Every structure is written in C-alpha cells, then in structure tokens.
Amino acid sequence: MKIESRNLTTAAGFQAVGLHCGLKKEKKDLALVYSGINTAAAGVFTRNLVQAAPVNLCRTRLENPIRAIVVNSGNANACTGERGQTDAEEMAATAAEALHIDARQVLVCSTGVIGVPLPINTVKEGIKNAAVGLGRGPQFDTDVAEAILTTDTSIKQSACRCAVPGAEFYLAGIAKGSGMICPNMATMLAFLVTDAKIERTFLQALFNETTDDSFNLITVDGETSTNDTALILANGAAGVEIEKKGELLRTFKEMLNHVCGELALQIVEDGEGLTKLITVTVTGAPEKSGARMMARTVLNSPLVKTAFYGEDANWGRIITALGYAGVDFAPDRVDIFIGPYQVAADGCAVSFDEAKMKETLGRKNISVLIDLKSGPVEVTARGTDLSHEYININSSYRS
C-alpha cells in the first residue's frame, strides 16, 4: 500500500464536482460523484430511529448497479414527511436524467438543518449544473469535498494505492463531520471510491467491519444524527478483482482501514469547539463489543469531557463512566493511566506528580489507558473535550 495525494478522482472512471446552488448564502452546497460504468455499492447508515428521507432512499437502492451519488448540504431533508421522500426521489431523478442513467442508479444524501422543507427547484437546478460540470483532478476533488461540509472548518480527504506489481488499483474517500458526532454513525457523511472490482455483498461485509473500527469509534458530543451515511463504490475500472482470499484482499482491507481511519481521525480533529483530542484505549477486555462500549461511554461523558477541558486529572469520572457503560467488569481490578502517569491501580487512587500531570493535560493530545486485566482484547476510540466554544457554535446553529 502506498499513501497518495488525497484526490478522489484519481480512481479510474470517476468524476466529481462541487458547486454553490443556493442553499447556503455563499459556500458550496451541492456535490456530485459519478462513475462512467456501473459500480458495486455498499453503505452503512444512522442507527437513530428518526431517519432522513435520503437515508431511506439509499437503503432501498444499494443492490442496484450504482452510477452516481448526489449530495446537498445546508438542509437535512429530515422530518419533512412525504414531501421529503418525494424531494429525495426528485433529486435522484434529476441527476439520472442529466447523466442519462436510470434513477435507481443514483444515491442521495443530505446534511444540514432538520425539519425545513428542501427548496427542491433550487437543488434541481444545481444538479443540472453539476452534471455538465463534472471533471477530474485536484480542483474538482477539493470542490466536492468542500460542498458536503456544514459546520466543518476543513475538508476531509484520504487516499492510497495498491502497489502490488501487476495489480494496481486506487482507493480514496472524502468525509464531513464536526459536531453531532457519536459512535454508531453520527452527523457525518463519508464517500469512498475504488477502481478495483469486488462483489457487492462481500464489499458490504468488509465495509461493515471497517466502519465499526473507525467511524463508530469516534465521538464529539454523543449526538447521533438522522442523516449519517457512509458509502463506497467499486467500479472495477482498474481491471483488478478482489477475491475472498489472498494478498490482494489483505491489501484491500489494509487500504480500507487506512482511508476510513484517517477520515475518522480528521473528523474528530475538526470537532466543534475542540481544545483537546482525547484517545481512550481499553485493554485487557474479554471481548470487543464490551470494550468498544466502555471506551465510547467514557468519551461521551460530559463530566469526563469537561474535566479534560479544565485540565483536571479527575479519574473518578472515568471509572464512574465505566460503571454505567452496561458492561460487566471487575472494578477492583481496573488500572487507569492518563498520559504516562498511573492514576488508579486495582480501582483505587495512586499518587502522582501534580505538576507533571498538569503539563500532560495542557497538551492538545491526551491519552487514557484503561486496563481491565480480564482478557486479550484492546480497543481504541477517539473523542474531544467539551468547551465554551462548542456551546457558542451550537446555540446559534440555525442563525
């Protein structure tokens, strides 16, 4: 595997565009990703019971030979009733007509304010303009990555290339997300493309596994959105097929893990109001699902978040969060480290140098290690602190 410049359209057969259609005052708000040939598609979606119209549409279309993804930002098209569903279908139909493909080959995503009807005519005009503006190269890649953003302060991109002689293919992705980020998919969108060929159900299984270990192990504020979607398209234009065993499969999984992991990290690093990037590792666990739940619960705790914002080594908040994670463990066996310093042993306090700890907590990147001493499993999740700036951003989101 070779790390590449972060260009989505380097993958053979794909084009993209991002532009301003009028949902936002000035910034780009419409994106289109297109493959000149049929793709196998896989996706994972929000686990919130309240789901936006585009999510419902995508769920029903993944089995089709997908050719395009159309995305608007600035309006979530969520909680908009039958009109919302019709608007999502119209977005797909408009893209299909402009691209001369079947509407069932188009996936739709939206992100933005919930409960506001989509100005569909504005969006349809934007889609028509996007269809004739498709292209390849760094500027197109930057534009499409910008067009999916909401409160983000930076674009999120990642890419890599298979360097196996005689079997070169490319995998790249873009994402958005800054707030409303919580494990189990959160207000985040991610779009990956590869010019490798891979059977659809196998691709779905690999994508499920990878997203569980990347996008589902990040959190900013514990909020799970109505619109979370991650999609991957594989068009086979490179002439390389990924089979269910062998070196190419190992390489493909490594590439998929890299791209999803890097995008997930970029989302956390752009967390709304972030002053600390917190990495929590739960080790010595008997099984993976419980370790995931414990790491996520610690990162979602407002008391843990505010302690780190205040640079307070309050490990009692950490072990308390473990206790309500819904996972059975032995509290009297737990060791906790903040940075290089142990703060708890067998569930009880350990003295530490306050001055050195203050220096550790003054840094942007802070690590927490929780050793359950009960098994072989280790899981790492990432999140942020909770700052005054986060409140400022989200108290005036609609305005």
Secondary structure in CASP SS format (residue, H / E / C, confidence):
PFRMAT SS
TARGET T0000
AUTHOR 0000-0000-0000
METHOD secondary structure of the structure
MODEL  1
M C 1.00
K E 1.00
I E 1.00
E C 1.00
S C 1.00
R C 1.00
N C 1.00
L H 1.00
T H 1.00
T H 1.00
A C 1.00
A C 1.00
G C 1.00
F E 1.00
Q E 1.00
A E 1.00
V E 1.00
G E 1.00
L E 1.00
H C 1.00
C C 1.00
G C 1.00
L C 1.00
K C 1.00
K C 1.00
E C 1.00
K C 1.00
K C 1.00
D C 1.00
L E 1.00
A E 1.00
L E 1.00
V E 1.00
Y E 1.00
S E 1.00
G E 1.00
I E 1.00
N E 1.00
T E 1.00
A E 1.00
A E 1.00
A E 1.00
G E 1.00
V E 1.00
F E 1.00
T C 1.00
R C 1.00
N C 1.00
L C 1.00
V C 1.00
Q C 1.00
A C 1.00
A H 1.00
P H 1.00
V H 1.00
N H 1.00
L H 1.00
C H 1.00
R H 1.00
T H 1.00
R H 1.00
L C 1.00
E C 1.00
N C 1.00
P C 1.00
I E 1.00
R E 1.00
A E 1.00
I E 1.00
V E 1.00
V E 1.00
N E 1.00
S E 1.00
G E 1.00
N E 1.00
A C 1.00
N C 1.00
A C 1.00
C C 1.00
T C 1.00
G H 1.00
E H 1.00
R H 1.00
G H 1.00
Q H 1.00
T H 1.00
D H 1.00
A H 1.00
E H 1.00
E H 1.00
M H 1.00
A H 1.00
A H 1.00
T H 1.00
A H 1.00
A H 1.00
E H 1.00
A H 1.00
L H 1.00
H C 1.00
I C 1.00
D C 1.00
A H 1.00
R H 1.00
Q H 1.00
V E 1.00
L E 1.00
V E 1.00
C E 1.00
S E 1.00
T E 1.00
G E 1.00
V E 1.00
I C 1.00
G C 1.00
V C 1.00
P C 1.00
L C 1.00
P C 1.00
I H 1.00
N H 1.00
T H 1.00
V H 1.00
K H 1.00
E H 1.00
G H 1.00
I H 1.00
K H 1.00
N H 1.00
A H 1.00
A H 1.00
V H 1.00
G C 1.00
L C 1.00
G E 1.00
R C 1.00
G C 1.00
P H 1.00
Q H 1.00
F H 1.00
D H 1.00
T H 1.00
D H 1.00
V H 1.00
A H 1.00
E H 1.00
A H 1.00
I C 1.00
L C 1.00
T C 1.00
T C 1.00
D C 1.00
T C 1.00
S C 1.00
I C 1.00
K E 1.00
Q E 1.00
S E 1.00
A E 1.00
C E 1.00
R E 1.00
C C 1.00
A C 1.00
V C 1.00
P C 1.00
G C 1.00
A C 1.00
E C 1.00
F C 1.00
Y E 1.00
L E 1.00
A E 1.00
G E 1.00
I E 1.00
A E 1.00
K E 1.00
G C 1.00
S C 1.00
G C 1.00
M C 1.00
I C 1.00
C C 1.00
P C 1.00
N C 1.00
M C 1.00
A C 1.00
T C 1.00
M C 1.00
L E 1.00
A E 1.00
F E 1.00
L E 1.00
V E 1.00
T E 1.00
D C 1.00
A C 1.00
K E 1.00
I C 1.00
E C 1.00
R H 1.00
T H 1.00
F H 1.00
L H 1.00
Q H 1.00
A H 1.00
L H 1.00
F H 1.00
N H 1.00
E H 1.00
T H 1.00
T H 1.00
D H 1.00
D C 1.00
S C 1.00
F H 1.00
N H 1.00
L H 1.00
I E 1.00
T E 1.00
V C 1.00
D C 1.00
G C 1.00
E C 1.00
T C 1.00
S C 1.00
T C 1.00
N C 1.00
D C 1.00
T E 1.00
A E 1.00
L E 1.00
I E 1.00
L E 1.00
A E 1.00
N C 1.00
G C 1.00
A C 1.00
A C 1.00
G C 1.00
V C 1.00
E E 1.00
I C 1.00
E C 1.00
K C 1.00
K C 1.00
G C 1.00
E H 1.00
L H 1.00
L H 1.00
R H 1.00
T H 1.00
F H 1.00
K H 1.00
E H 1.00
M H 1.00
L H 1.00
N H 1.00
H H 1.00
V H 1.00
C H 1.00
G H 1.00
E H 1.00
L H 1.00
A H 1.00
L H 1.00
Q H 1.00
I H 1.00
V H 1.00
E H 1.00
D C 1.00
G C 1.00
E C 1.00
G C 1.00
L C 1.00
T C 1.00
K C 1.00
L E 1.00
I E 1.00
T E 1.00
V E 1.00
T E 1.00
V E 1.00
T E 1.00
G E 1.00
A E 1.00
P C 1.00
E C 1.00
K H 1.00
S H 1.00
G H 1.00
A H 1.00
R H 1.00
M H 1.00
M H 1.00
A H 1.00
R H 1.00
T H 1.00
V H 1.00
L H 1.00
N H 1.00
S C 1.00
P H 1.00
L H 1.00
V H 1.00
K H 1.00
T H 1.00
A H 1.00
F H 1.00
Y H 1.00
G C 1.00
E C 1.00
D C 1.00
A C 1.00
N C 1.00
W H 1.00
G H 1.00
R H 1.00
I H 1.00
I H 1.00
T H 1.00
A H 1.00
L H 1.00
G H 1.00
Y C 1.00
A C 1.00
G C 1.00
V C 1.00
D C 1.00
F C 1.00
A C 1.00
P H 1.00
D H 1.00
R H 1.00
V C 1.00
D E 1.00
I E 1.00
F E 1.00
I E 1.00
G C 1.00
P C 1.00
Y E 1.00
Q E 1.00
V E 1.00
A E 1.00
A E 1.00
D C 1.00
G C 1.00
C E 1.00
A E 1.00
V C 1.00
S C 1.00
F C 1.00
D C 1.00
E H 1.00
A H 1.00
K H 1.00
M H 1.00
K H 1.00
E H 1.00
T H 1.00
L H 1.00
G C 1.00
R C 1.00
K C 1.00
N E 1.00
I E 1.00
S E 1.00
V E 1.00
L E 1.00
I E 1.00
D E 1.00
L C 1.00
K C 1.00
S C 1.00
G C 1.00
P C 1.00
V E 1.00
E E 1.00
V E 1.00
T E 1.00
A E 1.00
R E 1.00
G E 1.00
T E 1.00
D C 1.00
L C 1.00
S C 1.00
H H 1.00
E H 1.00
Y H 1.00
I H 1.00
N H 1.00
I H 1.00
N H 1.00
S C 1.00
S C 1.00
Y C 1.00
R C 1.00
S C 1.00
END
